[in-house]
């Protein structure tokens, strides 16, 4: 599912891939996904997970 509606995303998803600038920057399990975490990553907060993907050359664009 692709959506920008936070209640829909949190209510229907088991895992949530968050994009920023056309790149997937984080994949969260539903249990760890809060509106604040999803929004922070969507606004560009870089995570160690994203930095690892970039270093490995596997960040998705």
C-alpha positions in Angstrom: 0.0 0.0 0.0 1.2 3.5 -0.8 -0.3 6.3 1.3 0.4 9.6 3.0 -2.4 9.1 5.5 -0.7 8.2 8.9 -3.8 6.5 10.5 -4.2 4.3 7.4 -0.5 3.4 7.3 -0.3 2.6 11.0 -3.7 0.8 11.0 -3.1 -1.5 8.0 0.6 -2.2 7.7 2.9 -4.9 9.3 6.0 -3.1 8.0 6.4 0.5 6.9 9.0 1.7 4.4 9.6 5.4 4.8 10.8 7.6 1.9 12.6 10.9 1.8 13.7 12.6 -1.4 12.8 9.6 -3.5 14.9 7.2 -1.4 13.7 4.6 1.1 15.4 5.7 4.3 14.0 3.3 6.8 11.8 0.2 7.2 10.0 0.0 10.5 8.1 -3.0 12.0 4.6 -1.9 13.0 5.5 -2.5 16.7 8.2 0.2 16.5 6.5 2.6 14.2 5.0 5.7 15.9 3.7 8.7 14.1 6.7 10.6 15.4 9.3 8.1 14.1 7.7 7.8 10.7 7.4 11.6 10.3 11.0 12.2 11.5 12.4 9.8 8.9 10.1 11.2 6.2 11.4 14.7 7.0 15.0 13.6 6.6 16.3 12.4 9.9 19.0 9.9 8.9 19.2 6.6 10.8 22.1 4.2 11.2 20.1 1.8 9.1 20.1 4.3 6.2 23.8 5.1 6.6 24.5 1.3 6.5 22.5 1.0 3.2 24.3 3.9 1.6 27.7 2.5 2.7 26.8 -0.9 1.2 25.6 0.8 -2.0 22.1 -0.7 -1.6 20.1 2.4 -0.7 17.0 2.5 -2.9 16.4 5.4 -5.2 
